[in-house]
Amino acid sequence: KHYPVPYNWRRIFLFVFSGVALYLISIPFSEVQPLLRYSIHTILITIFILIYLKVEKINIWRLKL
């Protein structure tokens, strides 16, 4: 039997595009001082997490830890 899965391709491409874009932004910073590089990479990872939370409509203040 065949059960098609209704993938949300728009959302998948958004995550892939966001990841690739943030990676391309990080490339020029690979030759800078380590502290600056780690700071920039941390900011970029935070941006990706915020994009994910926004797209998935997750409110971090309502999460039960």
C-alpha positions in Angstrom: 0.0 0.0 0.0 1.1 3.6 -0.6 0.4 6.3 2.0 1.6 9.7 0.8 3.1 11.9 3.5 2.0 15.6 3.1 5.4 17.2 3.6 5.4 20.9 4.2 8.0 21.7 1.5 7.9 25.4 2.0 8.9 25.0 5.7 11.6 22.4 4.7 13.1 24.8 2.1 13.0 27.7 4.6 15.1 25.8 7.1 17.6 24.6 4.5 17.8 28.0 2.9 18.3 29.6 6.4 21.0 27.2 7.3 22.9 27.7 4.0 22.5 31.5 4.2 23.9 31.6 7.8 26.7 29.3 6.8 27.6 31.5 3.9 27.5 34.5 6.2 29.9 32.7 8.5 32.6 31.8 5.9 34.3 35.3 5.8 34.8 35.1 9.6 36.8 31.9 9.5 40.1 33.9 9.5 39.4 36.3 12.4 40.5 36.0 16.0 38.9 33.0 17.8 36.9 35.1 20.3 35.3 37.2 17.6 34.7 34.1 15.4 33.0 32.2 18.3 30.9 35.2 19.2 29.7 35.6 15.6 29.0 31.9 15.2 27.1 31.9 18.5 25.0 34.8 17.2 24.3 33.0 13.9 23.3 29.8 15.7 21.0 31.9 17.9 19.4 33.4 14.8 18.8 30.0 13.4 17.1 28.9 16.6 15.0 32.0 16.6 13.9 31.4 13.0 13.0 27.8 14.0 11.0 29.0 17.0 9.2 31.6 14.9 8.3 29.2 12.0 7.1 26.5 14.4 5.2 29.1 16.5 6.9 27.9 19.7 6.7 30.3 22.6 9.8 29.8 24.7 8.1 31.4 27.7 5.4 28.7 27.8 7.8 25.7 27.6 7.7 23.5 30.6 11.2 22.6 31.7 
